[in-house]
Amino acid sequence: MEITKLEPKIRRGLVVVLTGNGKGKTTSSMGMVLRAVGHGMKVCVIQFMKGDLYSGEWDGVKLLGSQVDFTSTGKGFCGIQGNPYPHSEHRKNAQDAIELVHRKINSGSFDLLILDEINNALQLKLVDLEQVLGILDKRPEQLHLVLTGRDAHPEVIDRADTVSEVNEIKHAYRKDIEPQPGIDY
Amino acid sequence: MEITKLEPKIRRGLVVVLTGNGKGKTTSSMGMVLRAVGHGMKVCVIQFMKGDLYSGEWDGVKLLGSQVDFTSTGKGFCGIQGNPYPHSEHRKNAQDAIELVHRKINSGSFDLLILDEINNALQLKLVDLEQVLGILDKRPEQLHLVLTGRDAHPEVIDRADTVSEVNEIKHAYRKDIEPQPGIDY
């Protein structure tokens, strides 16, 4: 059996949005990291509101070497129970992350840019709609952009090429099963 | 800011099902590979009906080294236009893959086992419900099991801990954009 290796006639950067309330948005973006490096592509990941909680992908991407530039920013989910930081501090972190996004785009070094949880950051007013649309509109034509997080803004969805909504049918935590390493974080 | 590293009081293997018609099921399972290796876990991936079409993760996982055991089986999607192989041949391939699953489980070497597209294989009668339920029921308590593919069987969903349905809101191919490496394969 012959193995087919696709090669598009026209290469173009896609905008992919992963939204919804189910498990598999950040996880899916990490799968695209693994897929892209397999093609020899350079990937930049910037996570919003996630700098305070270790997740396995922090070390997983290190094994992929210099093809992946990974930054986890922020101080956890703004507004959830137990998070001690005021909105202003979360916004400051997210605004710094937006600056970082522009620096990474301007570097011209990447084929795929993942903005993890940016949909939530927008919903929580840590970043502004104009800032997110600005990133979408100014990105180089060949740069793939992936935006994850619940409550994706309709104007972001409108500009995207591929949008998936990940819906929770059931989740282990509802049976009081604690988050498990490798699966949940 | 301190970084929290969760550690569950009780570790237990989860059954995760990723189903639905949207992009992000296989991709999400590949994200769990990256996450799990970050925790030092050993991962086995067995893909059904996918041995004929190169995808970036084939090479991506190689960068993760010996923590990942990856096998892509089969001769493409059974029954789709252009696939020249009869059902009997697809079934033979899938049955061989089921045997491989049992060998991998019995080896006791893995913390996470991903059965990619097994839901479709079941729907297409390449494997039997009893075979899939047998895997779920006999697996070691600590082994995480991830089953992907459209049309997950209700009895599989019933036995799972976490189930996400990935729904297509839009997809680039509907705008006649060809599949792009790093994103779609």
Interface residues (C-beta under 8 A of the other chain):
Chain A: M1 E2 I3 T4 K5 L6 E7 P8 K9 I10 R11 R12 G13 L14 V16 V17 L18 T19 G20 G22 K23 G24 K25 T26 T27 S28 S29 M30 G31 M32 V33 L34 R35 A36 V37 G38 H39 M41 G51 D52 L53 Y54 S55 G56 E57 W58 D59 G60 V61 K62 L63 L64 G65 K75 D111 L112 H144 V146 I157 A160 D161 T162 V163 S164 E165 V166 N167 E168 I169 K170 H171 A172 K175 I177 E178 P179 Q180 P181 G182 I183 Y185
Chain B: M1 E2 I3 T4 K5 L6 E7 P8 K9 I10 R11 R12 G13 L14 V16 V17 L18 T19 G20 G22 K23 G24 K25 T26 T27 S28 S29 M30 G31 M32 V33 L34 R35 A36 V37 G38 H39 M41 G51 D52 L53 Y54 S55 G56 E57 W58 D59 G60 V61 K62 L63 L64 G65 K75 D111 L112 H144 V146 I157 A160 D161 T162 V163 S164 E165 V166 N167 E168 I169 K170 H171 A172 K175 I177 E178 P179 Q180 P181 G182 I183 Y185
